[in-house]
Amino acid sequence: MNVSWAEALSVVLLVVVLGCAVVRPFGWPEAVVAVPAAGVVVATGAISLEHARAEAERLGPVIGFLAAVLVLAQLCDDEGLFHACGAWMARTAQGRPRRLLFHVFAAASLITAVLSLDATIVLLTPVVFATAARLGVRPKPHVYACTHLSNSASLLLPVSNLTNLLAFTASGLSFTRFAALMALPWVVAIAVEFAVFRRFFAADLDAVAATPVAAGRREVPTFALATVAGTLAGFVLTSAIGLDPAWAALAGALVLAVRALARRRTTPAAIARAAAVPFLAFVLALGIVVRAVVDNGLADALGKVIPSGTTLPALLGVAAVAAVLANVINNLPALLVLLPLAAPSGAGAVLAVLLGVNIGPNLTYAGSLATLLWRRIVHRHEQEVNLGEFTRLGLLAVPAALVGAVVALWASLTVVGG
């Protein structure tokens, strides 16, 4: 196919795929449009079969890892982990909105880091709604915290986000070195977000709580917690001996699945649904469409814009480009586009891209699929999300958190080494 036509076709299909992922016409899964679009770019020659195969091989292990983590998170929910977390927040907050916000930040940050951002959006957000109602406090600050932290708190571990898995593969880092480099940026981003939330939602947090419903104790699912801890240890071990960490995620999911099936708390069909196969197909198809766009000119255009090197100004520039691109074409495509351009500069540049595509999406609704999913959950609870308010919060939080996290990354690279 003519290069100009291939470029035009690839861009149009990417826009259509992302638009349908945002709107989800007729309630269709994202894959309904993305998979045919990937077939079109291959069939028309907009991307060579060799490049499409290479992209599928690159994304395959990442997608398998994501499936295992999604199943693990759902089985933890079946064990009662998230409801126990809600009971703990309600009991320790004692009807104080500011204390509850702190606990929501703590819970959401840890859940996002360990069980991925999907667990925070899908499983924790409804629990936060219920906890706020039980305590008689305004839910908005606490519910907004779920979506912001599902993005900005997903910096710590390779398992925290699909974007992390892709960046982890491209960086060449071990599991422990990745975590060591991202620990300080993770803390800084969360701290900045917390400071912004306390100020932005001051009126909601100062409001007098209605008469709360007594929060009873809930048994902590120790087996689920032990399995999660063992899985994290497995991530470190598999990385150290050169195995794909997906095997550790699979082992953790299998342990909880066998227990849940034996106790009849779940079914094979429910486990299959938790793996979110249509979404996994969407990720694979989206990767092929994005690769077609990259092959047909986008890489050359961005290559003239993105800085090289790992100096502090260069890292700030890389993160800024990544954040802007994430809000234009969504964070996952942005990462897929920028990784090959940043990788030659080393792990530091790859991690700067990751900061941009993880923190940047808090600026707009379309910045990440997690935010879009969060909106649907909020509407399901008969709450409205005001676009102006969401954007104002993002304008306050994103630049400050991004700059602080990049400076922290530069400091970590200086001390730990990339």
Buried (B, 14 or more C-beta within 10 A) or exposed (E): BEEEEBBBBBBEBBEBBBEBBBEBEEEEBBBBBBBBBBEBBBEBBBBEEEBBEBBBEBBEBBBBBBBBBBBBBBBBBBBBBBBBBBBBBBBEBEBBBBBBBBBBBBBBBBBBBBBBBBBBBBBBBBBBBBBBBBBBBBBBBBBBBBBBBBBBBBBBBBBBBBBBBBBBBBBEBBBEBBBBBBBBBBBBBBBBBBBBBBEBBEEBBEEEBEEBEEBEEBEBBEBBBEBBEEBBEBBBBBBEEEEBBBBBBBBBBBBBBEBBBEEEBBEEEBBEBBBBBBBBBBBBBBBBBBBBBBBBBBBEEBEEEBBBBBEBEBBBBBBBBBBBBBBEBBBBBBBBBBBBBBBEBBBBBBBBBBBBBBBBBBBBBBBBBBBBBBBEBBEEEEEEBEEEBBEEBBEBBBBBBBBBBBBBBBBBBEEEEB
